[in-house]
């Protein structure tokens, strides 16, 4: 599945399917796919709400790491440990 497929599922209202697919991926693969979705997060209200409710921490880690996936995974895992 690609970032475009995730965006299409969100537009069609199949957010549960998109969420389940993303959550089943390993952290590195999930971060790569979320990185593909970053340009379209603000495209629609539904998309913004979906990512805010489900993947805000992952997206935040990607932004803080300046789109470096390995650094983003490390940041995310360290933040989980602190929690």
Secondary structure, DSSP 8 states (H G I E B T S, - for coil): --HHHHHHHHHHT-HHHHHHHHHHS-HHHHHHHHHHHGGGTTSSHHHHHHHHHHHHHHHHHHHHTTT-HHHHHHHHHHHHHH-
